[in-house]
Amino acid sequence: MSLQPTEEPQAPPRGHVRVVYLGPVAPHWRVDSDFGDRSVIEEFRQRALARLLLLPPHDPQFRRNRERVARDAERENLLLDWDLGQPDEDDDS
């Protein structure tokens, strides 16, 4: 008897959210949605904005909170996009 977990087919995403950086003046962030259950999206939006409220992307705390937002989206089975207003590249700072 095998104890290896069987891989379940992944359910389709429950929604899509895009986290947009608005600039250096607070509020820094906006969370948009293309599709999905409004209540799920709104609850996710509240949690994400609570984590990002006063953090610009160059703040060291932003990286930790960005990972938390990504894990939250994964748990909720939401597609997540980030729009930081700049091309994706690894920062050395």
N, C-alpha and C positions, 0 to 999 in steps of 0.2 A: 504494500500500500504506500502510495506516494504522499508525502506531507507538503509538497510544494503547492503554494497557492495558485489557483487557476486564475488566469487573467480575465476579468469581466469586460465585456464590451463597454466602452466609455459612452455615457449618455450624451446627447447633444447639449451644447451650452444653454444655460438658462437665460443668458442675456449677454450684452456687450456694454462695457464702460470704457470711457476714455478720460484719463486724468490730464488736464491741461494746465500748464504753468502760465499764469496771467502777467507775471512781471514782478519787479522788486517792491511794488507797493501792495500792502495787504488789502484785500485778501489775495494770497498768492495763487490759489488753486480753484479750479472749477471741475466738476465731474459731470460729463455728458453721457448719455446712453442712446444707442441706436435701436436696440430692441430688448425685450425682456419684461418680466413681471414688475410692475411699478413698485410694489411693496418691497420686493427683494432688492431692486436697484436703489430705492430710497434709503433702506437700512444700510446697504453697503456704502452709499454716498456719505451718510452721517458718520460712519466709522472711519472712512478714509479721510474725510476732512478734519476729523478730530485728531488724527495722527499727523496730518500735514499742515494744519492751520497756519502756524507762524514760521514754517520752515521753507526758506528758499532752497533751490537744488544744490547750492554750493555748501550748505551747512552739513557738517559731519553726521548729525542726527538724521538727516534726510535719507541717507543710504540705509540705515537700519529700519526706519519707518517705511521706506519704499518696499523693502523685503516683506515687512509685516502686511502691507496692503496687498502685495502680490500673493502671499499665502492665503489671505482672507478671500481674495477673488477665486483662488483655486478651490478652496473649501466650498464656496458658494457655486462653483462650476460656472463662473463668468469669464468671458474673454476680456482681457485687460490690455489696453494700449496706453502708452505715455506720450504726451506731447510736451516736451520741455522747451520748445521754441529754438532748439539747436540740433544739429546733426548728432546722432549717437556716436560717441567715441569715449574711450577710456580716459578718465581724468587722472592726472598724476598728482593733483593737489590734495 
